[in-house]
Amino acid sequence: MTTAESRNAPQPSFDYEVAFSRNLGWVTPAEQKILRGKTVGIAGLGGVGGYHAEALARLGVGGFLIADFDHVELPNFNRQACALVGNLGRKKSDVIVERLRGVNPTARVEVWDRGLSKETIAEFVSKIDVYVDGLDFFVLDLRQMLFQELQKMGKPGITVAPIGLGASLLVFDSDSMGFDDYFQFSKCKTEREKALRFLVGLTPSMLQRKGLVYPEIVDLENHRVPSLPVGVFLCAGIAAAETLKVVLGRGSRRGAPLVHHFDAYSNRYKKSYIWGGNRSPFQRLKIMIAERQMRAQSRGVR
């Protein structure tokens, strides 16, 4: 059969149970059915968001509410699921919808095209069972509003940050410390201060320091931080595993202020329980040290 003939040949019909049958054993048939019935919200489909969506689709999650208004550009190519030459200039949300429906044609996929704002976040959160954070590192005010609304509605929010050659996990739910209490954004006067608090709150163990060989490139003022595919791929697996546990009520789960950080460069894993979040004296000291280091780097001092 020629390539053209194979394309035109009748395609086998999609069967959800067969497509995700290799998940069984790690989940039961009843649990796979639960996953199919759940809806995950993902805001941001760039670095981590696109791979979060694909990992969850391959896990058999049946519903997605996705939001992103960016288009595919060349600087995305080192780490983003939607970044292929043929997709340049396309909306990231359109590309990810294709990927999700390519994995599961029966998936319920809705693109949130109304914009996420103070006026629309409540409706976005009301439509989902769990939120998996895919927002760009520097989208801090919107992230704060999203997690506030999640807490208000009693819905879990999972954030897994790609930190160099590693990943850091924080979960916020009805039993955890709140996002605001943990990161202490209300104490900040500038976006730079928020970014520093977010960075140190995500990585209190700072395992990534040895792998950062060109620290001068980090520029919080101009929203520039390096990101690698290694961390992004790790994040997708961790986010999918945590979503499975949250949705099915399985496994060992503790939310913030517990932080899990694995760094593949140093092959180290650190579990940190940060009493008081960024209010704690040690966290405040780390924030102060990080601020001094970044100011020195911006002046060209190693």
N, C-alpha and C positions, 0 to 999 in steps of 0.2 A: 504494500500500500504506500502510495506517495504521501509526502507531507500534506499536500493540498487535500488529498482524499481523506487522510486521517482527521484533518480539521473539520471536514464536512460530514464525517461519519457521526451517527447518532451517539450522543454522550450519555453515559449512565446517569440515572436520576440520583440526586443527592439524598443520602440517608444519614440523618444526624447520629443515630445510634451506632451505625457502622463507622462513620467518620471519627468518632471520639471513643471508640471501643477500647483503644489502647490506654485510655485514662483509667479504665477499670482495674481495680486492685489497689490503686492509690486512692480512688474514690469508689463508693458503691454505686450500683445503678440508680438507687433512690437519690443519692447525693448529686449524681450527674444531672438528674432531672431538676433538682433544686438550682444548680448552677445555670441550667438553661433558662430558668424562669426569672433570674435576677437581672437587674439593670445597673451597669457601672457608669458613672459619670467621669469623664476625663476632660479637663480644660487644659489646652496646650498640647499640640501634637508634634512638637519638634523633637528635641534631644531624646527625652525619655517617653513622652506621651504616645508617640506612634508605636514604639515597641511594647509599651504597656498594653496598648489596645490589641496588638497582634498576639501577645502571649496569653491574654485573657480570652481572646477568641479561640485560640487553639486549646485552651483549657475547657472550652465548651460553654463559656458564659454566653447567654442568649440575647442580651440587650445592652445597647450602648447609647449614651447621650454624649456627643463630642462637640467641642468648641475650639475653634482656632480660625483666625482671620488672616494669617500670614500666607505668603506664597513661597514656593520652593526656590532657593537661591544657591549659588555655588558654595558659599561658606557653610552650608548645611551638610555637605557631602561626607564629611568624616564621621558622622554619627547619627544621621536621621533616617528613619525608615522610609520616608517619602522621597528622599533625595536620590533620584536617578536622572540621567541626562534627559530622557524623554519626558520627565515631569517638570523640567525647569519652567518657571513662570506659572505653574498650576497652583490652585489653592490646595494647601496641605489637607484640609478636611475632605476634599474630593478624592485625593489619592488614598487616604486612609479608609474612606468608605469602600473604595474598590478592593483594598486589601482585606478588609473585614468580610465583605460579601464573597470574596474569592475563597476565603477559608470556610465560611458558613453562609451559603445563600439564604438560609432561613433566618438569619440573625435580624433582630429588630434594631436598626441603626437610625438614629435621629441626629441631624446636625443642628446645633443650637445657633441660629443665625440672627438672634435678636441682640447680641452683645451681652456681656456679663457686666452688670453694674449694680449699684445699691438697689435699684428698682426691679431688677430681673433675677437676682441671685436666689431669692426665696423660691421662685417657680422652678428654677433649674434644680435646686436641691430636692424639692418635693417630688421630682420625677425619678429619682435614683434610689438605689438601696445602699450603695457605698460609693465614695469618691476616691479616685486615685489621682494624685496630683501630677500634672504634666507641665505646669506653668514654668516659663523661663525664670531663672534664679532671681532676676531683678523685678519681677512682677509681684511686689510685696504687699501693696495696699489691697489689690484684688484678692490675693491669696488670704490675707487676713480676714477680709469680709466673707469669703467662702467658708473658711473654717469656723468663723463665728456662727454662720447660719447652720452649718452642719451640727455644731454643738447645740444650738437652739432646738433643732428638730430631732436631736438624739440619733444622728446618723454618723457612722464611722468615716474618718478621713485618713488616708494613707499617703505619706510622702516618703519617697525613696530618692535620695539625691545622688547623682553621679559625682563622686569626688575623686578626680584623677583616675587611677587604676583601681578604684574601689567604689563602695556604695554604703550609704548611711540611711538607716530606717528609723522613722518616728511614726507612731500611730496615735491618733486622737479619737477617743470615743467617749461614751457616757461615763465610763469608769476611770478615765485618764485625767491628767492635768489638762487644762484648756490651752489652746494655741496661744492666746494672748498672755496668759499667766506664764507660760513657758518661755516664750521669746521676748516678752517685755517690750514690744514695739511702742507701747504708749509712752515710754520714757525717752523716746528718740525725737530729736528736733530736725534731723535731716534724713534723706534717703540713704546716704552713706552709713549713718549710724545703724539704720535698720538692716542694711546689707551685712554689716559686721556682726550684729547680733544674730542674724539668721545663719551666717556661716559658722560662728562659734557654737551656736545652739545645735546645729546639725552635726558638727564634728568636734565634740568636747575633748575627745582623745587625741585629735590632730594627727592621726596615723599617716596622713597623706604627705606630711612635710618632707620625708626623705625622697619621695618620687618627683618633687617639684624642682626641676633642674634649672628653670629659667623664671624665677619668681618676679622679675621686673615686668613681665607681661600682664600680671594681675593688676587691674585698674578699676576699682569699684566706682570711682568717680564717673568714668566713661562707659560703665557697664561692660567691661571686658574681663572675662575669666576663661581659662582654657578648659576644654572638655574633650574627653576621649571616648571612642566606641566601647572600650573595655568596660568602663564604669556604666555606660548606658545599658549594655547587654546584661550586666549583673543586676542592675536596677529592675529590669523587666521581669527577671525570674523571681527576685525577692518580692516585688509587688504582687505578682500572680500568686505566689505561695501565701502571702499574708492575706490577700483577698479571699482565697480558698478557706483559710482558717476563720476569718471574720464571718463570711457568709454561711459556712457550715457549722460554726461554733465548735471547732475542733482545735486541738493542739494547745501548746503553751503560748498564751498571749498576754502581754502587759503593755499598756500604752505609755505615753509620756508621763513623767520625765525619764523613762527608760529609753536609751538610744543604743541601737546596734550599729556597729561600724566594722566593715571588713575591708581590708586593703590588700589587694592581690599582689601589689609590688613588693611589700614587705612580708606577705603571707601571715598577716596578723589580724586577729579579730578582737574587738574590745566591746564589752557590754558595760555601759555607763549609766548609773542611776543618778541623775542630777537633781538633788533635793533643791526645791525652790526654783528650778530652771535657771534662767539667766540672772535671777536675783541673787544667786548664791555668790559668796565672796570669791570662790575660785573662778567661776565663770566671768565675773566682773574683771578679775585680774587678767584672764585670757583675752578678753575684749580689749583691754587697755594695751596689752603687749602687742596684739595683732594690729591695732591702730598705729602704734609706734613703728612697727616693722613696715607697714605699708607706706607710711609717710617717708620713711628712710628709702624704700625702694623707689618711690616716685621722684626722689632727688638723685637717683642713680647710685645709692649706697647699698652695697651687698651686705 
